[in-house]
């Protein structure tokens, strides 16, 4: 079942977040080196630093805290021309009893942040039954300006070929994502 709700608050946040540890959607890859919070998280805490002269398509930082929660990974995605267009954090769980409470808690926090805010819509797909083939549950917040925040609980195959419950939080600039996809196709 999919539900769509829109908002009408007068004095509220009207757009979905688009800046993460100092890096804003639409900024070039090289801008990460001017984001002290991002560089500290990547370099000092996790003994990792990106290459300055080689734009990456995806920067993945393990074992991070974001939004008051621990995540297995944080990812920044860049287009072939080096433009930041997607942010994701995610963790994996062995069972739904571990994953579902975290999903519900995160959805509650995102509702506090976005639900009822002027210009922001909410769409929820709450049908989740991996045994019957429905392997994803999600809630998406859109601001009408191209930004979206999407929380997903997905039952899918992991890298070790076992089935795992993944909890993922995405922030995507859909306009920049479309441009990135066009660049990727052009490379083919």
C-alpha positions as protocol buffer text, in pm:
chain_id: "A"
residue {
  index: 1
  type: UNK
  ca { x: 0 y: 0 z: 0 }
}
residue {
  index: 2
  type: UNK
  ca { x: 140 y: 341 z: -97 }
}
residue {
  index: 3
  type: UNK
  ca { x: 32 y: 655 z: 87 }
}
residue {
  index: 4
  type: UNK
  ca { x: 102 y: 1010 z: -29 }
}
residue {
  index: 5
  type: UNK
  ca { x: 70 y: 1298 z: 216 }
}
residue {
  index: 6
  type: UNK
  ca { x: 147 y: 1664 z: 157 }
}
residue {
  index: 7
  type: UNK
  ca { x: 201 y: 1942 z: 403 }
}
residue {
  index: 8
  type: UNK
  ca { x: 80 y: 2294 z: 476 }
}
residue {
  index: 9
  type: UNK
  ca { x: 273 y: 2449 z: 766 }
}
residue {
  index: 10
  type: UNK
  ca { x: 342 y: 2822 z: 730 }
}
residue {
  index: 11
  type: UNK
  ca { x: 670 y: 2871 z: 917 }
}
residue {
  index: 12
  type: UNK
  ca { x: 863 y: 2555 z: 851 }
}
residue {
  index: 13
  type: UNK
  ca { x: 1150 y: 2400 z: 670 }
}
residue {
  index: 14
  type: UNK
  ca { x: 1060 y: 2387 z: 301 }
}
residue {
  index: 15
  type: UNK
  ca { x: 1338 y: 2177 z: 155 }
}
residue {
  index: 16
  type: UNK
  ca { x: 1505 y: 1845 z: 210 }
}
residue {
  index: 17
  type: UNK
  ca { x: 1856 y: 1856 z: 355 }
}
residue {
  index: 18
  type: UNK
  ca { x: 2129 y: 1879 z: 90 }
}
residue {
  index: 19
  type: UNK
  ca { x: 2451 y: 1929 z: 289 }
}
residue {
  index: 20
  type: UNK
  ca { x: 2642 y: 1651 z: 465 }
}
residue {
  index: 21
  type: UNK
  ca { x: 2948 y: 1707 z: 686 }
}
residue {
  index: 22
  type: UNK
  ca { x: 3006 y: 2033 z: 500 }
}
residue {
  index: 23
  type: UNK
  ca { x: 2969 y: 1908 z: 141 }
}
residue {
  index: 24
  type: UNK
  ca { x: 2665 y: 2035 z: -46 }
}
residue {
  index: 25
  type: UNK
  ca { x: 2493 y: 1862 z: -336 }
}
residue {
  index: 26
  type: UNK
  ca { x: 2618 y: 2008 z: -664 }
}
residue {
  index: 27
  type: UNK
  ca { x: 2968 y: 2081 z: -536 }
}
residue {
  index: 28
  type: UNK
  ca { x: 3265 y: 1932 z: -722 }
}
residue {
  index: 29
  type: UNK
  ca { x: 3472 y: 1643 z: -587 }
}
residue {
  index: 30
  type: UNK
  ca { x: 3764 y: 1872 z: -498 }
}
residue {
  index: 31
  type: UNK
  ca { x: 3539 y: 2060 z: -253 }
}
residue {
  index: 32
  type: UNK
  ca { x: 3567 y: 1769 z: -8 }
}
residue {
  index: 33
  type: UNK
  ca { x: 3916 y: 1891 z: 79 }
}
residue {
  index: 34
  type: UNK
  ca { x: 3763 y: 2220 z: 198 }
}
residue {
  index: 35
  type: UNK
  ca { x: 3518 y: 2046 z: 435 }
}
residue {
  index: 36
  type: UNK
  ca { x: 3697 y: 2006 z: 770 }
}
residue {
  index: 37
  type: UNK
  ca { x: 3419 y: 1799 z: 927 }
}
residue {
  index: 38
  type: UNK
  ca { x: 3414 y: 1553 z: 637 }
}
residue {
  index: 39
  type: UNK
  ca { x: 3793 y: 1531 z: 619 }
}
residue {
  index: 40
  type: UNK
  ca { x: 3817 y: 1477 z: 995 }
}
residue {
  index: 41
  type: UNK
  ca { x: 3558 y: 1200 z: 981 }
}
residue {
  index: 42
  type: UNK
  ca { x: 3730 y: 1036 z: 686 }
}
residue {
  index: 43
  type: UNK
  ca { x: 4096 y: 1090 z: 775 }
}
residue {
  index: 44
  type: UNK
  ca { x: 4146 y: 1119 z: 1148 }
}
residue {
  index: 45
  type: UNK
  ca { x: 3879 y: 886 z: 1278 }
}
residue {
  index: 46
  type: UNK
  ca { x: 3910 y: 613 z: 1018 }
}
residue {
  index: 47
  type: UNK
  ca { x: 4266 y: 643 z: 882 }
}
residue {
  index: 48
  type: UNK
  ca { x: 4140 y: 715 z: 532 }
}
residue {
  index: 49
  type: UNK
  ca { x: 4191 y: 998 z: 289 }
}
residue {
  index: 50
  type: UNK
  ca { x: 4069 y: 1039 z: -69 }
}
residue {
  index: 51
  type: UNK
  ca { x: 4300 y: 1105 z: -359 }
}
residue {
  index: 52
  type: UNK
  ca { x: 4321 y: 1477 z: -437 }
}
residue {
  index: 53
  type: UNK
  ca { x: 4401 y: 1449 z: -807 }
}
residue {
  index: 54
  type: UNK
  ca { x: 4175 y: 1156 z: -895 }
}
residue {
  index: 55
  type: UNK
  ca { x: 3802 y: 1223 z: -872 }
}
residue {
  index: 56
  type: UNK
  ca { x: 3621 y: 924 z: -731 }
}
residue {
  index: 57
  type: UNK
  ca { x: 3276 y: 808 z: -840 }
}
residue {
  index: 58
  type: UNK
  ca { x: 3192 y: 696 z: -488 }
}
residue {
  index: 59
  type: UNK
  ca { x: 3368 y: 764 z: -159 }
}
residue {
  index: 60
  type: UNK
  ca { x: 3282 y: 511 z: 111 }
}
residue {
  index: 61
  type: UNK
  ca { x: 3368 y: 571 z: 476 }
}
residue {
  index: 62
  type: UNK
  ca { x: 3325 y: 279 z: 719 }
}
residue {
  index: 63
  type: UNK
  ca { x: 3196 y: 283 z: 1077 }
}
residue {
  index: 64
  type: UNK
  ca { x: 3039 y: 628 z: 1107 }
}
residue {
  index: 65
  type: UNK
  ca { x: 2796 y: 812 z: 1328 }
}
residue {
  index: 66
  type: UNK
  ca { x: 2534 y: 1019 z: 1145 }
}
residue {
  index: 67
  type: UNK
  ca { x: 2201 y: 1151 z: 1269 }
}
residue {
  index: 68
  type: UNK
  ca { x: 2270 y: 1021 z: 1617 }
}
residue {
  index: 69
  type: UNK
  ca { x: 2310 y: 663 z: 1499 }
}
residue {
  index: 70
  type: UNK
  ca { x: 2594 y: 428 z: 1415 }
}
residue {
  index: 71
  type: UNK
  ca { x: 2612 y: 314 z: 1050 }
}
residue {
  index: 72
  type: UNK
  ca { x: 2832 y: 53 z: 884 }
}
residue {
  index: 73
  type: UNK
  ca { x: 2905 y: 285 z: 590 }
}
residue {
  index: 74
  type: UNK
  ca { x: 2862 y: 640 z: 465 }
}
residue {
  index: 75
  type: UNK
  ca { x: 2884 y: 705 z: 90 }
}
residue {
  index: 76
  type: UNK
  ca { x: 2917 y: 1014 z: -126 }
}
residue {
  index: 77
  type: UNK
  ca { x: 2837 y: 958 z: -496 }
}
residue {
  index: 78
  type: UNK
  ca { x: 2978 y: 1174 z: -775 }
}
residue {
  index: 79
  type: UNK
  ca { x: 2901 y: 1201 z: -1146 }
}
residue {
  index: 80
  type: UNK
  ca { x: 3173 y: 1122 z: -1403 }
}
residue {
  index: 81
  type: UNK
  ca { x: 3247 y: 1496 z: -1414 }
}
residue {
  index: 82
  type: UNK
  ca { x: 3289 y: 1494 z: -1035 }
}
residue {
  index: 83
  type: UNK
  ca { x: 2963 y: 1653 z: -915 }
}
residue {
  index: 84
  type: UNK
  ca { x: 2821 y: 1537 z: -578 }
}
residue {
  index: 85
  type: UNK
  ca { x: 2462 y: 1417 z: -629 }
}
residue {
  index: 86
  type: UNK
  ca { x: 2384 y: 1139 z: -377 }
}
residue {
  index: 87
  type: UNK
  ca { x: 2454 y: 1068 z: -10 }
}
residue {
  index: 88
  type: UNK
  ca { x: 2383 y: 737 z: 159 }
}
residue {
  index: 89
  type: UNK
  ca { x: 2438 y: 574 z: 498 }
}
residue {
  index: 90
  type: UNK
  ca { x: 2357 y: 211 z: 562 }
}
residue {
  index: 91
  type: UNK
  ca { x: 2386 y: -84 z: 797 }
}
residue {
  index: 92
  type: UNK
  ca { x: 2298 y: -450 z: 765 }
}
residue {
  index: 93
  type: UNK
  ca { x: 2117 y: -683 z: 1005 }
}
residue {
  index: 94
  type: UNK
  ca { x: 2069 y: -1058 z: 1030 }
}
residue {
  index: 95
  type: UNK
  ca { x: 1703 y: -1049 z: 1129 }
}
residue {
  index: 96
  type: UNK
  ca { x: 1396 y: -829 z: 1095 }
}
residue {
  index: 97
  type: UNK
  ca { x: 1366 y: -805 z: 1475 }
}
residue {
  index: 98
  type: UNK
  ca { x: 1696 y: -612 z: 1470 }
}
residue {
  index: 99
  type: UNK
  ca { x: 1629 y: -402 z: 1158 }
}
residue {
  index: 100
  type: UNK
  ca { x: 1262 y: -308 z: 1189 }
}
residue {
  index: 101
  type: UNK
  ca { x: 1282 y: -116 z: 1522 }
}
residue {
  index: 102
  type: UNK
  ca { x: 1567 y: 92 z: 1381 }
}
residue {
  index: 103
  type: UNK
  ca { x: 1366 y: 161 z: 1064 }
}
residue {
  index: 104
  type: UNK
  ca { x: 1065 y: 268 z: 1270 }
}
residue {
  index: 105
  type: UNK
  ca { x: 1275 y: 492 z: 1494 }
}
residue {
  index: 106
  type: UNK
  ca { x: 1442 y: 660 z: 1195 }
}
residue {
  index: 107
  type: UNK
  ca { x: 1109 y: 710 z: 1019 }
}
residue {
  index: 108
  type: UNK
  ca { x: 977 y: 874 z: 1336 }
}
residue {
  index: 109
  type: UNK
  ca { x: 1271 y: 1115 z: 1344 }
}
residue {
  index: 110
  type: UNK
  ca { x: 1237 y: 1194 z: 973 }
}
residue {
  index: 111
  type: UNK
  ca { x: 865 y: 1259 z: 1024 }
}
residue {
  index: 112
  type: UNK
  ca { x: 956 y: 1507 z: 1299 }
}
residue {
  index: 113
  type: UNK
  ca { x: 1194 y: 1680 z: 1059 }
}
residue {
  index: 114
  type: UNK
  ca { x: 985 y: 1679 z: 739 }
}
residue {
  index: 115
  type: UNK
  ca { x: 621 y: 1574 z: 788 }
}
residue {
  index: 116
  type: UNK
  ca { x: 380 y: 1865 z: 785 }
}
residue {
  index: 117
  type: UNK
  ca { x: 637 y: 2105 z: 644 }
}
residue {
  index: 118
  type: UNK
  ca { x: 525 y: 2338 z: 365 }
}
residue {
  index: 119
  type: UNK
  ca { x: 628 y: 2213 z: 22 }
}
residue {
  index: 120
  type: UNK
  ca { x: 741 y: 1869 z: 141 }
}
residue {
  index: 121
  type: UNK
  ca { x: 550 y: 1555 z: 45 }
}
residue {
  index: 122
  type: UNK
  ca { x: 575 y: 1212 z: 202 }
}
residue {
  index: 123
  type: UNK
  ca { x: 521 y: 880 z: 25 }
}
residue {
  index: 124
  type: UNK
  ca { x: 526 y: 551 z: 212 }
}
residue {
  index: 125
  type: UNK
  ca { x: 538 y: 195 z: 83 }
}
residue {
  index: 126
  type: UNK
  ca { x: 465 y: -1 z: 399 }
}
residue {
  index: 127
  type: UNK
  ca { x: 408 y: -344 z: 246 }
}
residue {
  index: 128
  type: UNK
  ca { x: 701 y: -561 z: 353 }
}
residue {
  index: 129
  type: UNK
  ca { x: 682 y: -938 z: 341 }
}
residue {
  index: 130
  type: UNK
  ca { x: 1002 y: -1102 z: 210 }
}
residue {
  index: 131
  type: UNK
  ca { x: 839 y: -1447 z: 220 }
}
residue {
  index: 132
  type: UNK
  ca { x: 583 y: -1338 z: -39 }
}
residue {
  index: 133
  type: UNK
  ca { x: 835 y: -1155 z: -257 }
}
residue {
  index: 134
  type: UNK
  ca { x: 786 y: -799 z: -129 }
}
residue {
  index: 135
  type: UNK
  ca { x: 1139 y: -735 z: -11 }
}
residue {
  index: 136
  type: UNK
  ca { x: 1138 y: -357 z: 42 }
}
residue {
  index: 137
  type: UNK
  ca { x: 971 y: -107 z: 271 }
}
residue {
  index: 138
  type: UNK
  ca { x: 1034 y: 265 z: 230 }
}
residue {
  index: 139
  type: UNK
  ca { x: 934 y: 621 z: 306 }
}
residue {
  index: 140
  type: UNK
  ca { x: 1034 y: 911 z: 79 }
}
residue {
  index: 141
  type: UNK
  ca { x: 1022 y: 1285 z: 147 }
}
residue {
  index: 142
  type: UNK
  ca { x: 1037 y: 1522 z: -154 }
}
residue {
  index: 143
  type: UNK
  ca { x: 1066 y: 1900 z: -152 }
}
residue {
  index: 144
  type: UNK
  ca { x: 945 y: 1976 z: -507 }
}
residue {
  index: 145
  type: UNK
  ca { x: 1284 y: 2130 z: -589 }
}
residue {
  index: 146
  type: UNK
  ca { x: 1452 y: 1803 z: -683 }
}
residue {
  index: 147
  type: UNK
  ca { x: 1575 y: 1691 z: -341 }
}
residue {
  index: 148
  type: UNK
  ca { x: 1453 y: 1373 z: -181 }
}
residue {
  index: 149
  type: UNK
  ca { x: 1524 y: 1182 z: 138 }
}
residue {
  index: 150
  type: UNK
  ca { x: 1449 y: 810 z: 123 }
}
residue {
  index: 151
  type: UNK
  ca { x: 1460 y: 560 z: 408 }
}
residue {
  index: 152
  type: UNK
  ca { x: 1463 y: 196 z: 294 }
}
residue {
  index: 153
  type: UNK
  ca { x: 1449 y: -140 z: 469 }
}
residue {
  index: 154
  type: UNK
  ca { x: 1541 y: -405 z: 215 }
}
residue {
  index: 155
  type: UNK
  ca { x: 1585 y: -780 z: 233 }
}
residue {
  index: 156
  type: UNK
  ca { x: 1844 y: -869 z: -32 }
}
residue {
  index: 157
  type: UNK
  ca { x: 2157 y: -1062 z: -111 }
}
residue {
  index: 158
  type: UNK
  ca { x: 2477 y: -944 z: 53 }
}
residue {
  index: 159
  type: UNK
  ca { x: 2833 y: -971 z: -75 }
}
residue {
  index: 160
  type: UNK
  ca { x: 2874 y: -1313 z: 89 }
}
residue {
  index: 161
  type: UNK
  ca { x: 2570 y: -1442 z: -109 }
}
residue {
  index: 162
  type: UNK
  ca { x: 2359 y: -1469 z: 208 }
}
residue {
  index: 163
  type: UNK
  ca { x: 2032 y: -1282 z: 254 }
}
residue {
  index: 164
  type: UNK
  ca { x: 2052 y: -973 z: 476 }
}
residue {
  index: 165
  type: UNK
  ca { x: 1829 y: -691 z: 598 }
}
residue {
  index: 166
  type: UNK
  ca { x: 1976 y: -358 z: 484 }
}
residue {
  index: 167
  type: UNK
  ca { x: 1869 y: -29 z: 639 }
}
residue {
  index: 168
  type: UNK
  ca { x: 1960 y: 259 z: 406 }
}
residue {
  index: 169
  type: UNK
  ca { x: 1908 y: 633 z: 428 }
}
residue {
  index: 170
  type: UNK
  ca { x: 1949 y: 820 z: 99 }
}
residue {
  index: 171
  type: UNK
  ca { x: 1956 y: 1190 z: 18 }
}
residue {
  index: 172
  type: UNK
  ca { x: 1944 y: 1249 z: -357 }
}
residue {
  index: 173
  type: UNK
  ca { x: 1936 y: 1556 z: -576 }
}
residue {
  index: 174
  type: UNK
  ca { x: 1721 y: 1400 z: -849 }
}
residue {
  index: 175
  type: UNK
  ca { x: 1811 y: 1666 z: -1107 }
}
residue {
  index: 176
  type: UNK
  ca { x: 2183 y: 1610 z: -1055 }
}
residue {
  index: 177
  type: UNK
  ca { x: 2125 y: 1233 z: -1050 }
}
residue {
  index: 178
  type: UNK
  ca { x: 1955 y: 1250 z: -1392 }
}
residue {
  index: 179
  type: UNK
  ca { x: 2249 y: 1450 z: -1527 }
}
residue {
  index: 180
  type: UNK
  ca { x: 2494 y: 1197 z: -1377 }
}
residue {
  index: 181
  type: UNK
  ca { x: 2304 y: 908 z: -1538 }
}
residue {
  index: 182
  type: UNK
  ca { x: 2325 y: 1085 z: -1875 }
}
residue {
  index: 183
  type: UNK
  ca { x: 2703 y: 1120 z: -1825 }
}
residue {
  index: 184
  type: UNK
  ca { x: 2732 y: 750 z: -1738 }
}
residue {
  index: 185
  type: UNK
  ca { x: 2538 y: 653 z: -2052 }
}
residue {
  index: 186
  type: UNK
  ca { x: 2757 y: 881 z: -2263 }
}
residue {
  index: 187
  type: UNK
  ca { x: 3062 y: 688 z: -2138 }
}
residue {
  index: 188
  type: UNK
  ca { x: 2928 y: 361 z: -2282 }
}
